[in-house]
Amino acid sequence: MDSKKKLGVGIFHGSFSGNSGKGKTPIADERLKLNRAYFEEGCACINTAKNLQLCPTNMPDSEAVAFYEQHCKCSRNYIQS
């Protein structure tokens, strides 16, 4: 089984917005990292439509995830808008 599916990436229904740079625990940090990869590897806004750019690699995961949650308009976004 894919490690992302084991941790429920893409199923998590909460925003990481508001964290200042990192999660509060190692588990939260790992979830941020996986959610960032979830968007970057499969977001149609980034990979197909090209109307959303990848966040810089030096941007903290929490900021990148918050950005993707706010701007992704495809089915990859788990935040209801």
VEXSEVEX-59146 format. One record per atom (N, C-alpha, C): residue in one letter; atom name; z, y, x. Coordinates in steps of 0.02 Angstrom, whole numbers, plus 50000, padded with zeros to 5 digits. Each point is the difference from the previous one (the first is absolute). Layout:
REM residues N
pt aa A | at CA | up Z | north Y | east X .
...
REM end
This chain:
REM residues 81
pt aa M | at N | up 50000 | north 49941 | east 50042 .
pt aa M | at CA | up 50000 | north 50059 | east 49958 .
pt aa M | at C | up 50000 | north 50062 | east 50044 .
pt aa D | at N | up 49963 | north 50049 | east 49980 .
pt aa D | at CA | up 49995 | north 50063 | east 50036 .
pt aa D | at C | up 50068 | north 50035 | east 50001 .
pt aa S | at N | up 50020 | north 50026 | east 50059 .
pt aa S | at CA | up 50066 | north 50032 | east 50006 .
pt aa S | at C | up 50007 | north 50060 | east 49954 .
pt aa K | at N | up 49945 | north 50034 | east 49984 .
pt aa K | at CA | up 50003 | north 50057 | east 49955 .
pt aa K | at C | up 50020 | north 49977 | east 49930 .
pt aa K | at N | up 49974 | north 49944 | east 49978 .
pt aa K | at CA | up 50016 | north 49974 | east 49935 .
pt aa K | at C | up 50072 | north 49977 | east 49997 .
pt aa K | at N | up 50026 | north 49972 | east 50055 .
pt aa K | at CA | up 50069 | north 49977 | east 50002 .
pt aa K | at C | up 50048 | north 50058 | east 49987 .
pt aa L | at N | up 49985 | north 50058 | east 50028 .
pt aa L | at CA | up 50044 | north 50057 | east 49992 .
pt aa L | at C | up 49983 | north 50042 | east 49939 .
pt aa G | at N | up 49951 | north 49979 | east 49962 .
pt aa G | at CA | up 49985 | north 50035 | east 49938 .
pt aa G | at C | up 49962 | north 50064 | east 50009 .
pt aa V | at N | up 49963 | north 50008 | east 50053 .
pt aa V | at CA | up 49961 | north 50060 | east 50010 .
pt aa V | at C | up 49949 | north 50004 | east 49944 .
pt aa G | at N | up 49994 | north 50059 | east 49971 .
pt aa G | at CA | up 49954 | north 50009 | east 49945 .
pt aa G | at C | up 50033 | north 49986 | east 49933 .
pt aa I | at N | up 50057 | north 49968 | east 50001 .
pt aa I | at CA | up 50037 | north 49987 | east 49939 .
pt aa I | at C | up 50058 | north 50049 | east 49994 .
pt aa F | at N | up 50020 | north 50028 | east 50056 .
pt aa F | at CA | up 50055 | north 50048 | east 50001 .
pt aa F | at C | up 49982 | north 50060 | east 49957 .
pt aa H | at N | up 50042 | north 50016 | east 49953 .
pt aa H | at CA | up 49986 | north 50054 | east 49953 .
pt aa H | at C | up 50047 | north 50059 | east 50011 .
pt aa G | at N | up 50003 | north 50025 | east 50060 .
pt aa G | at CA | up 50041 | north 50058 | east 50014 .
pt aa G | at C | up 49970 | north 50040 | east 50056 .
pt aa S | at N | up 50014 | north 50063 | east 50000 .
pt aa S | at CA | up 49973 | north 50044 | east 50051 .
pt aa S | at C | up 50048 | north 50006 | east 50059 .
pt aa F | at N | up 49972 | north 50005 | east 50059 .
pt aa F | at CA | up 50039 | north 50012 | east 50059 .
pt aa F | at C | up 50003 | north 50074 | east 50015 .
pt aa S | at N | up 49970 | north 50041 | east 49958 .
pt aa S | at CA | up 50001 | north 50072 | east 50010 .
pt aa S | at C | up 50073 | north 50023 | east 50004 .
pt aa G | at N | up 50012 | north 50047 | east 50044 .
pt aa G | at CA | up 50066 | north 50027 | east 50005 .
pt aa G | at C | up 50038 | north 49973 | east 50060 .
pt aa N | at N | up 49978 | north 49946 | east 50029 .
pt aa N | at CA | up 50031 | north 49977 | east 50062 .
pt aa N | at C | up 49978 | north 50046 | east 50055 .
pt aa S | at N | up 50043 | north 50013 | east 50046 .
pt aa S | at CA | up 49982 | north 50045 | east 50054 .
pt aa S | at C | up 49982 | north 49960 | east 50062 .
pt aa G | at N | up 49940 | north 49973 | east 50001 .
pt aa G | at CA | up 49975 | north 49967 | east 50060 .
pt aa G | at C | up 50007 | north 49926 | east 50000 .
pt aa K | at N | up 50056 | north 49972 | east 49979 .
pt aa K | at CA | up 50010 | north 49928 | east 50001 .
pt aa K | at C | up 50038 | north 49980 | east 49938 .
pt aa G | at N | up 49998 | north 49935 | east 49986 .
pt aa G | at CA | up 50039 | north 49973 | east 49945 .
pt aa G | at C | up 50073 | north 50000 | east 50019 .
pt aa K | at N | up 50041 | north 49981 | east 49953 .
pt aa K | at CA | up 50072 | north 50002 | east 50012 .
pt aa K | at C | up 50025 | north 49937 | east 50034 .
pt aa T | at N | up 49960 | north 49946 | east 49999 .
pt aa T | at CA | up 50020 | north 49937 | east 50030 .
pt aa T | at C | up 49940 | north 49969 | east 50035 .
pt aa P | at N | up 50012 | north 49950 | east 50042 .
pt aa P | at CA | up 49943 | north 49966 | east 50030 .
pt aa P | at C | up 49953 | north 49970 | east 49948 .
pt aa I | at N | up 50026 | north 49977 | east 49944 .
pt aa I | at CA | up 49957 | north 49973 | east 49947 .
pt aa I | at C | up 49957 | north 50055 | east 49970 .
pt aa A | at N | up 50030 | north 50058 | east 49988 .
pt aa A | at CA | up 49961 | north 50057 | east 49974 .
pt aa A | at C | up 49947 | north 50022 | east 50049 .
pt aa D | at N | up 50017 | north 50001 | east 50065 .
pt aa D | at CA | up 49951 | north 50018 | east 50051 .
pt aa D | at C | up 49942 | north 49951 | east 49999 .
pt aa E | at N | up 50015 | north 49935 | east 49994 .
pt aa E | at CA | up 49947 | north 49949 | east 49999 .
pt aa E | at C | up 49958 | north 50007 | east 49937 .
pt aa R | at N | up 50032 | north 50014 | east 49944 .
pt aa R | at CA | up 49962 | north 50009 | east 49937 .
pt aa R | at C | up 49954 | north 50060 | east 50006 .
pt aa L | at N | up 50023 | north 50055 | east 50030 .
pt aa L | at CA | up 49957 | north 50058 | east 50010 .
pt aa L | at C | up 49940 | north 49982 | east 50042 .
pt aa K | at N | up 50012 | north 49963 | east 50054 .
pt aa K | at CA | up 49946 | north 49980 | east 50045 .
pt aa K | at C | up 49949 | north 49957 | east 49962 .
pt aa L | at N | up 50024 | north 49953 | east 49961 .
pt aa L | at CA | up 49956 | north 49956 | east 49962 .
pt aa L | at C | up 49963 | north 50037 | east 49944 .
pt aa N | at N | up 50035 | north 50046 | east 49966 .
pt aa N | at CA | up 49966 | north 50039 | east 49948 .
pt aa N | at C | up 49947 | north 50045 | east 50029 .
pt aa R | at N | up 50012 | north 50027 | east 50059 .
pt aa R | at CA | up 49949 | north 50040 | east 50033 .
pt aa R | at C | up 49938 | north 49958 | east 50015 .
pt aa A | at N | up 50012 | north 49940 | east 50027 .
pt aa A | at CA | up 49944 | north 49954 | east 50015 .
pt aa A | at C | up 49965 | north 49980 | east 49935 .
pt aa Y | at N | up 50038 | north 49989 | east 49947 .
pt aa Y | at CA | up 49972 | north 49982 | east 49934 .
pt aa Y | at C | up 49948 | north 50052 | east 49979 .
pt aa F | at N | up 50017 | north 50064 | east 50005 .
pt aa F | at CA | up 49953 | north 50053 | east 49982 .
pt aa F | at C | up 49942 | north 50002 | east 50050 .
pt aa E | at N | up 50015 | north 50002 | east 50064 .
pt aa E | at CA | up 49949 | north 50010 | east 50050 .
pt aa E | at C | up 49950 | north 49943 | east 50005 .
pt aa E | at N | up 50021 | north 49940 | east 49983 .
pt aa E | at CA | up 49955 | north 49943 | east 50004 .
pt aa E | at C | up 49961 | north 49988 | east 49936 .
pt aa G | at N | up 50023 | north 50025 | east 49943 .
pt aa G | at CA | up 49967 | north 49982 | east 49938 .
pt aa G | at C | up 49986 | north 50056 | east 49951 .
pt aa C | at N | up 50018 | north 50061 | east 50017 .
pt aa C | at CA | up 49989 | north 50055 | east 49953 .
pt aa C | at C | up 49926 | north 50017 | east 49996 .
pt aa A | at N | up 49973 | north 49996 | east 49939 .
pt aa A | at CA | up 49929 | north 50017 | east 49990 .
pt aa A | at C | up 49987 | north 50074 | east 50014 .
pt aa C | at N | up 50050 | north 50042 | east 49989 .
pt aa C | at CA | up 49992 | north 50071 | east 50015 .
pt aa C | at C | up 49986 | north 50012 | east 50074 .
pt aa I | at N | up 50031 | north 49959 | east 50042 .
pt aa I | at CA | up 49991 | north 50005 | east 50073 .
pt aa I | at C | up 49939 | north 49962 | east 50022 .
pt aa N | at N | up 49994 | north 49937 | east 49978 .
pt aa N | at CA | up 49950 | north 49954 | east 50028 .
pt aa N | at C | up 49933 | north 49999 | east 49965 .
pt aa T | at N | up 49996 | north 50020 | east 49937 .
pt aa T | at CA | up 49937 | north 49997 | east 49963 .
pt aa T | at C | up 49975 | north 50069 | east 49982 .
pt aa A | at N | up 50039 | north 50036 | east 49961 .
pt aa A | at CA | up 49979 | north 50067 | east 49978 .
pt aa A | at C | up 50003 | north 50052 | east 50055 .
pt aa K | at N | up 50041 | north 49987 | east 50050 .
pt aa K | at CA | up 50008 | north 50045 | east 50058 .
pt aa K | at C | up 50023 | north 50070 | east 49980 .
pt aa N | at N | up 50036 | north 50006 | east 49943 .
pt aa N | at CA | up 50025 | north 50065 | east 49980 .
pt aa N | at C | up 50073 | north 50011 | east 50020 .
pt aa L | at N | up 50026 | north 49953 | east 50039 .
pt aa L | at CA | up 50068 | north 50006 | east 50027 .
pt aa L | at C | up 49997 | north 49974 | east 50072 .
pt aa Q | at N | up 50028 | north 50039 | east 50045 .
pt aa Q | at CA | up 49999 | north 49980 | east 50071 .
pt aa Q | at C | up 50065 | north 49965 | east 50019 .
pt aa L | at N | up 49996 | north 49958 | east 50051 .
pt aa L | at CA | up 50060 | north 49969 | east 50027 .
pt aa L | at C | up 50047 | north 50053 | east 50028 .
pt aa C | at N | up 50063 | north 49989 | east 49991 .
pt aa C | at CA | up 50050 | north 50044 | east 50031 .
pt aa C | at C | up 50000 | north 49987 | east 50076 .
pt aa P | at N | up 50016 | north 50050 | east 50040 .
pt aa P | at CA | up 50003 | north 49990 | east 50072 .
pt aa P | at C | up 50051 | north 49946 | east 50018 .
pt aa T | at N | up 49985 | north 49963 | east 50052 .
pt aa T | at CA | up 50044 | north 49944 | east 50020 .
pt aa T | at C | up 50069 | north 50025 | east 50022 .
pt aa N | at N | up 50005 | north 50062 | east 50022 .
pt aa N | at CA | up 50065 | north 50026 | east 50022 .
pt aa N | at C | up 50041 | north 50029 | east 49942 .
pt aa M | at N | up 49973 | north 49998 | east 49939 .
pt aa M | at CA | up 50038 | north 50023 | east 49941 .
pt aa M | at C | up 50050 | north 49946 | east 49981 .
pt aa P | at N | up 50063 | north 50018 | east 49986 .
pt aa P | at CA | up 50049 | north 49950 | east 49979 .
pt aa P | at C | up 49975 | north 49962 | east 49938 .
pt aa D | at N | up 50018 | north 49936 | east 49996 .
pt aa D | at CA | up 49978 | north 49958 | east 49944 .
pt aa D | at C | up 50022 | north 50029 | east 49933 .
pt aa S | at N | up 50060 | north 50028 | east 49997 .
pt aa S | at CA | up 50024 | north 50028 | east 49936 .
pt aa S | at C | up 49955 | north 50057 | east 49976 .
pt aa E | at N | up 49978 | north 50042 | east 50046 .
pt aa E | at CA | up 49956 | north 50056 | east 49981 .
pt aa E | at C | up 49931 | north 49975 | east 49980 .
pt aa A | at N | up 49974 | north 49950 | east 50037 .
pt aa A | at CA | up 49934 | north 49973 | east 49984 .
pt aa A | at C | up 50002 | north 49966 | east 49932 .
pt aa V | at N | up 50051 | north 49960 | east 49987 .
pt aa V | at CA | up 50005 | north 49966 | east 49935 .
pt aa V | at C | up 50006 | north 50051 | east 49944 .
pt aa A | at N | up 50041 | north 50051 | east 50009 .
pt aa A | at CA | up 50007 | north 50053 | east 49949 .
pt aa A | at C | up 49933 | north 50034 | east 49987 .
pt aa F | at N | up 49962 | north 50013 | east 50053 .
pt aa F | at CA | up 49934 | north 50031 | east 49993 .
pt aa F | at C | up 49953 | north 49955 | east 49961 .
pt aa Y | at N | up 49998 | north 49936 | east 50018 .
pt aa Y | at CA | up 49956 | north 49953 | east 49965 .
pt aa Y | at C | up 50021 | north 49993 | east 49927 .
pt aa E | at N | up 50065 | north 49997 | east 49987 .
pt aa E | at CA | up 50024 | north 49995 | east 49931 .
pt aa E | at C | up 49978 | north 50060 | east 49958 .
pt aa Q | at N | up 50000 | north 50058 | east 50030 .
pt aa Q | at CA | up 49982 | north 50061 | east 49964 .
pt aa Q | at C | up 49925 | north 50009 | east 49991 .
pt aa H | at N | up 49959 | north 49974 | east 50048 .
pt aa H | at CA | up 49929 | north 50016 | east 49999 .
pt aa H | at C | up 49954 | north 49942 | east 49984 .
pt aa C | at N | up 50023 | north 49939 | east 50005 .
pt aa C | at CA | up 49958 | north 49942 | east 49984 .
pt aa C | at C | up 49988 | north 49998 | east 49925 .
pt aa K | at N | up 49937 | north 49992 | east 49980 .
pt aa K | at CA | up 49983 | north 49997 | east 49928 .
pt aa K | at C | up 49972 | north 49933 | east 49979 .
pt aa C | at N | up 49998 | north 49952 | east 50047 .
pt aa C | at CA | up 49972 | north 49935 | east 49983 .
pt aa C | at C | up 50054 | north 49952 | east 49977 .
pt aa S | at N | up 49981 | north 49939 | east 49985 .
pt aa S | at CA | up 50047 | north 49951 | east 49974 .
pt aa S | at C | up 50051 | north 49977 | east 50052 .
pt aa R | at N | up 49991 | north 50020 | east 50063 .
pt aa R | at CA | up 50048 | north 49982 | east 50052 .
pt aa R | at C | up 50066 | north 50037 | east 49992 .
pt aa N | at N | up 49999 | north 50056 | east 49965 .
pt aa N | at CA | up 50060 | north 50041 | east 49993 .
pt aa N | at C | up 50046 | north 49969 | east 49947 .
pt aa Y | at N | up 50061 | north 49983 | east 50019 .
pt aa Y | at CA | up 50048 | north 49969 | east 49956 .
pt aa Y | at C | up 50044 | north 50052 | east 49964 .
pt aa I | at N | up 49989 | north 50065 | east 50015 .
pt aa I | at CA | up 50037 | north 50053 | east 49966 .
pt aa I | at C | up 49960 | north 50021 | east 49939 .
pt aa Q | at N | up 50032 | north 49998 | east 49942 .
pt aa Q | at CA | up 49966 | north 50021 | east 49938 .
pt aa Q | at C | up 49993 | north 50076 | east 49999 .
pt aa S | at N | up 49939 | north 50024 | east 49989 .
pt aa S | at CA | up 49990 | north 50073 | east 49997 .
pt aa S | at C | up 49972 | north 50021 | east 49934 .
REM end
